[in-house]
Structures are given as structure tokens and as C-alpha cells.
Amino acid sequence: MAQPPNPKRRSLPLPNWRSGLLEDLLESIGQRLASGHDAVSFQSACSPWRAAIPFVTFRPLLLLPFDPDSDRIGFYCVPKKKVLSKTLPDMRGKVACGSSCGWLALMDEAASMTLLNPFAGGCAPRVELPPVGEHVAAMSSSERVSRVHGRWILHPTNGYEDADTAGRAIKLEDMRDVFFREIMLSAPPNVAGHECVAMAMLGCSMKVAFYRVGVDNAWTLLDTKLEFFVGSIVHCQDKFLAIDCTRKISVCSSNTIGATPIATLLPSLSPPTGLCHHSYLESNSELHIVGAMVSTFHKIELHLQQHDL
């Protein structure tokens, strides 16, 4: 015969797993998480759990292409070979132009910039950056760009502009090609005591643009002194590295916090012959070149070369 429910057992309060755990215990649990997929679930619980572990510890987690008309985005967890899906309304109507320090850099059709932390629980933290000014737009594109009634217009360069061909509005999918192709952060923008500098690679230029969060009012252009267009930006050993198509490096750094960065050229990198489709990444404070090695037999293999600064 079934026993009647115990009224005393019903009255016992449920344990508060969110705020009832000690900080040391949360950090101990966070250190045992196996991947970025687990870290996202852990950090989504509440602010104390989110503060217990820095997401940047768990790499790699790759942002998948997303529809700007939707608020659903996906991340691919490499160690677990799984896709994590999240709902982020702040992503709607924007294009991603970089990710670093656990934050996404987003741009809309007005060239307004937003930094968004997609891995925080509840309302995703965000930091608004200044929109792109006309002085940056003029240096970023090989064509004439102007702002008309809040929209950016790309004008023809054949000299025959008239009322019927007075330029075309730049669409969202073209914003990275015309303005900021990539944005890299020096540190998370919400960590006290750490200066956050955003460095932007322009669409087609030997210059870069930088903005010091909480210090500057607008983006500032910096001449990298490179002879060819900047093709990559990497943050390594507290310095920004601008790299052109010939693999020549310009170190963009400042000696003191809040100071204007300066550019210093370094010799070109010398990767093995046959390396193509290469890119750059920072790992353990070292700069690496990653690319495909194409042999005479058309075999492709992954090649990783370390470069000490």
C-alpha cells in the first residue's frame, strides 16, 4: 500500500544553488569545466557564476554565419564537435566584424558600433562605440563615400554622376568591405583596471583606426607605415600587430595607459614556400601563422609556424 506524502518533506525549501555557493567553490567547479560549451551553460546561470570563470579561458568556440534578420546565432564547440545555439535580439540588423576577449564587435547599416558579450546570462552586456566618421570612411574605401539622411552612399568613380546615378546605399552585407573589416580588443571592456583599446582594420587601407573605451570620443586613424593594405590584426604581448599581404608587421603600441599608439615596422615573416590561404593567431603570447601547404602533388596539409616577437 502506497504511503501518504510526508508534509514535512514538502515544506523543506529548495537549496539556492545560485547565490548559496562560496566563491572558492564556484572557481573550483569552473576550473574543471571541459570546454567552452560547458562554460556557456555555467555562466548563463547568474552573475556570481559568470564572474567565477573568465570565458576567454575556454577556446576555441567559433561563431557560425548568422542571418541578420534573425535573433538566433550559433557557436561551434571544437573539442565537443557540437553546435550551441543562443537567442540574442541585439544581433538583429547587424553584421559581426570581429570577436575577441569573449566579446563580439557588431556594426549596423549606419556604421554604428556595438560590443556585445553573448555568453552572459540574462540581458547580454553591451558597450556602445562611436560610429564611423566620414574621415575614417574616406580612408577605408577606394571609392567616394558620403552620408545622406542617415544612410551611407557609395558614389561612382567614373565622373559621370547625375540625378539618376547619384550613388547607391551601402547594404548591411557590404559594410565590412567599405568600413571596418575586423575589430580586435586589447582587453574586455568591462574589467576595472584594464584599459580596453579597440583596433580596427579598414576595408582597404594602410591605416588602422583605434578607440580607447572610456577615454576617446571618436575613432582615430593611425598610419601603420606599411607599403601595402593591412590584411590582418592580431593582439599579442600587449601590442597590436598590423600585417600586410607581404607578411610585413607593424607594431602598434603605446608605452603608457591612455597614450596614443605609435607604429613601428618589423621585418617580414618568412614562412615555408608553398604556404597559402594563411592567417594569424595568438597563442600563449606567441604569434603563429596558420595556412594550407600545397605540394606539387596537390596535397593539402595544415602548417603551423611560430614567430617570436
SVG drawing of the C-alpha trace seen along z (x, -y; Angstrom):
<svg xmlns="http://www.w3.org/2000/svg" viewBox="-2 -65 65 67">
<polyline fill="none" stroke="black" stroke-width="0.4" points="0.0,0.0 1.4,-3.4 2.5,-5.7 0.9,-9.2 3.2,-12.1 5.2,-13.5 4.0,-17.1 7.4,-17.9 9.3,-16.9 7.1,-19.2 7.9,-22.2 11.7,-21.9 13.0,-24.8 14.9,-24.1 18.6,-24.9 19.7,-28.1 22.4,-26.8 23.0,-30.2 23.9,-32.5 24.4,-29.9 27.8,-28.6 31.0,-30.1 33.2,-31.9 36.1,-29.5 33.8,-26.6 32.5,-28.2 36.0,-28.8 36.9,-25.2 34.0,-24.0 34.8,-26.4 38.3,-25.1 37.0,-21.6 34.8,-22.5 36.0,-20.7 35.0,-23.1 33.5,-26.4 30.1,-24.7 30.1,-23.9 31.4,-27.3 28.5,-29.0 25.9,-26.9 27.8,-27.6 27.9,-31.4 24.3,-31.6 23.1,-30.6 23.6,-34.0 26.1,-36.8 28.1,-35.1 28.6,-32.0 29.5,-34.2 32.1,-36.1 33.7,-32.9 35.4,-32.0 36.6,-34.1 35.2,-32.8 38.4,-33.6 39.9,-30.6 37.8,-28.2 39.0,-28.2 38.1,-27.7 34.4,-28.4 33.6,-29.5 30.9,-32.0 28.9,-30.5 27.4,-32.6 24.1,-34.0 21.1,-35.7 20.9,-39.4 17.1,-39.2 17.0,-36.6 18.0,-36.8 19.3,-33.2 23.1,-32.6 25.2,-29.5 28.6,-28.7 30.6,-25.6 32.5,-23.9 35.6,-22.4 36.5,-20.0 33.0,-18.5 32.1,-18.9 28.8,-20.4 26.8,-23.5 25.5,-25.8 22.5,-27.9 21.5,-31.2 18.9,-33.8 20.3,-37.3 17.9,-40.1 20.8,-42.6 22.3,-40.8 19.3,-41.6 20.1,-44.0 23.9,-43.9 26.9,-42.2 29.8,-40.8 33.2,-42.4 35.3,-40.7 35.4,-38.7 38.0,-38.8 38.2,-38.6 34.8,-36.9 33.0,-39.9 31.6,-40.4 32.1,-43.6 28.9,-44.4 28.1,-47.1 24.7,-48.2 23.9,-50.0 24.5,-53.4 28.1,-52.2 27.3,-52.4 29.4,-50.0 28.5,-47.8 30.5,-45.4 28.3,-42.6 29.0,-39.8 26.9,-36.8 27.9,-34.5 26.4,-36.3 23.1,-35.3 20.0,-37.4 20.4,-40.6 23.7,-40.5 26.1,-43.2 26.9,-45.7 29.2,-48.7 28.4,-51.3 31.3,-52.6 31.3,-55.8 30.0,-55.4 32.4,-55.6 33.0,-59.2 33.4,-60.5 37.2,-60.9 37.5,-57.2 35.1,-56.3 37.2,-58.3 40.3,-56.4 38.7,-53.0 37.2,-52.8 38.8,-53.3 35.5,-54.9 33.9,-58.1 31.6,-57.6 29.2,-60.1 26.4,-60.1 23.0,-61.2 19.9,-61.3 21.5,-58.8 22.5,-56.3 25.9,-55.7 26.1,-56.2 28.8,-54.8 29.3,-57.1 30.6,-56.1 34.1,-57.0 33.7,-57.4 33.0,-61.1 29.5,-60.9 27.3,-61.1 23.9,-62.6 20.5,-62.6 19.8,-59.1 23.1,-57.7 23.8,-59.6 25.3,-56.7 23.8,-53.6 23.0,-52.9 25.5,-50.6 23.8,-47.4 24.5,-45.7 26.3,-42.8 28.7,-45.3 29.5,-47.3 32.7,-45.3 34.1,-45.8 33.6,-49.6 34.3,-50.4 35.7,-48.1 36.7,-44.7 37.8,-43.4 38.0,-44.8 40.3,-43.4 40.2,-44.2 43.2,-44.5 41.1,-43.5 37.4,-43.0 35.7,-46.4 34.1,-45.8 37.1,-44.8 38.2,-47.5 41.9,-48.4 42.4,-47.2 42.5,-49.7 40.4,-48.4 41.6,-49.6 39.7,-48.6 41.8,-48.4 40.0,-48.3 41.3,-47.1 39.8,-49.2 38.2,-48.0 41.2,-48.9 43.9,-51.0 47.4,-51.1 46.0,-52.8 44.1,-51.4 41.6,-53.1 41.7,-52.8 39.4,-53.8 40.2,-53.8 37.0,-52.8 36.1,-55.4 38.8,-57.8 38.2,-58.8 35.2,-60.4 35.8,-59.2 37.9,-56.8 41.4,-58.0 43.4,-57.0 46.9,-55.6 49.4,-55.2 51.0,-51.7 53.9,-52.7 53.2,-49.5 53.6,-49.7 50.5,-47.5 47.0,-47.2 46.6,-45.8 45.3,-42.3 45.3,-41.1 45.3,-42.5 46.4,-40.4 46.8,-41.4 49.9,-39.7 52.0,-40.5 50.0,-43.7 50.6,-45.0 48.5,-45.2 50.2,-43.8 49.1,-45.0 50.2,-42.6 50.1,-43.3 49.9,-40.9 53.7,-40.6 53.7,-39.5 55.5,-42.6 54.5,-43.6 53.7,-47.0 53.7,-47.0 51.0,-49.5 51.5,-50.1 51.9,-52.8 54.3,-53.0 51.7,-54.2 48.0,-53.7 45.9,-56.3 48.7,-57.3 48.3,-57.5 49.6,-54.3 52.6,-54.6 53.6,-52.3 57.0,-50.5 57.9,-48.3 59.3,-44.8 60.9,-42.6 58.6,-40.4 57.7,-36.9 59.4,-34.1 57.0,-31.1 57.9,-28.0 57.5,-28.1 54.0,-27.0 52.1,-28.2 48.8,-29.8 45.5,-30.9 47.3,-31.8 46.0,-33.7 47.5,-34.7 46.6,-33.9 48.0,-34.5 48.5,-31.5 50.4,-31.6 51.7,-35.1 53.2,-33.8 52.3,-34.8 51.6,-31.9 50.9,-31.6 48.3,-29.1 47.8,-28.1 47.4,-25.4 50.6,-23.9 50.1,-23.0 52.6,-20.5 53.3,-19.7 51.0,-16.7 48.1,-18.9 48.0,-17.5 47.0,-20.0 48.1,-19.8 47.8,-22.2 51.0,-24.0 51.7,-25.9 54.7,-28.1 55.6,-30.0 57.1,-33.5 58.6,-35.1 58.2,-38.9"/>
</svg>
